[in-house]
């Protein structure tokens, strides 16, 4: 179209990419949703139909997310969700994710953490095989480690029903990638924490406990094996790696970690020092919190992710601990003020 001596070109709308996230209300889901919204994505959060859904972690972005009802135990609901929203990418973060609970609920863990991956992959195969898929694998798959550090080629030896379920989810992702040419990648994430971590996880239990004791709300903190060593990083750093995996031309599996290992005891020491206390005066070892089969040492090698994805962690262990304790101090001080 021409107006006087000027051409007027029609404005072409560039469609925003669409991502569907299972587990959007969890720690990883909340950070990933934030990350994708900043990149201009339309974010679809899949939640189970319930009278009480906890949106606390995503309250600040809830208005920017579209929600769809779906259940990883019900494949028809997954197919319907994919047909309705036509996502370009699916991030499968939902699971029964607490290792200790998996010993008491092994069948449920298998259904929600293992077989649910097959249901989602098959839904993608049926509806639109061009959808890119991310599977949240776990360092717990290494379990009784065959080598140190652990990389993408390290054999798996899981030591919990959770770890076993994650191994199934990992290998079924590989199988669908190879069998049906799906763009399906797995991130083998080592322990990644944040102020949004659930209170049942040891890191948050420590940060919350240190803050509670500092404020006079508690006197003691009961924990299990203080000598277990883990490779801890910040969840906010790790979700960027998830996204980077789905931007690659070729799908693959990547270890995502800090490359450093610290004991639970070290985490306690830093957390309590941050509030001017000594953990030795307040932490009590309670055998009820020991696992039936322990995983003693996990530390990863992220050199492949660094080379292929150009990814590396940006938050140190010390910064992570201080971040978590500081957040719990602010949280509990706010509650105390509300009660006064």
Secondary structure, DSSP 8 states (H G I E B T S, - for coil): -EETTEE----------EEEEETTTSHHHHHHHHHHHHTT-EEEEEE---S----GGGTTTGGGEEEEE--TT-HHHHHHHHHHH--SEEEE--S---HHHHHH-HHHHIIIIIIHHHHHHHHHHHH-TTSEEEEEEEGGGT-S-SSSSB-TTS-----SHHHHHHHHHHHHHHHHHHHH---EEEEEE--EE-TTS-TTSHHHHHHHHHHHHHTTS-S-EEES-TT-EE--EEHHHHHHHHHHHHTSSS--EEEE--S--EEHHHHHHHHHHHTT--GGGTEEE-GGGS-SS---B--B--HHHHHHT-----S-HHHHHHHHHHHHHHHHHHHHHHH-
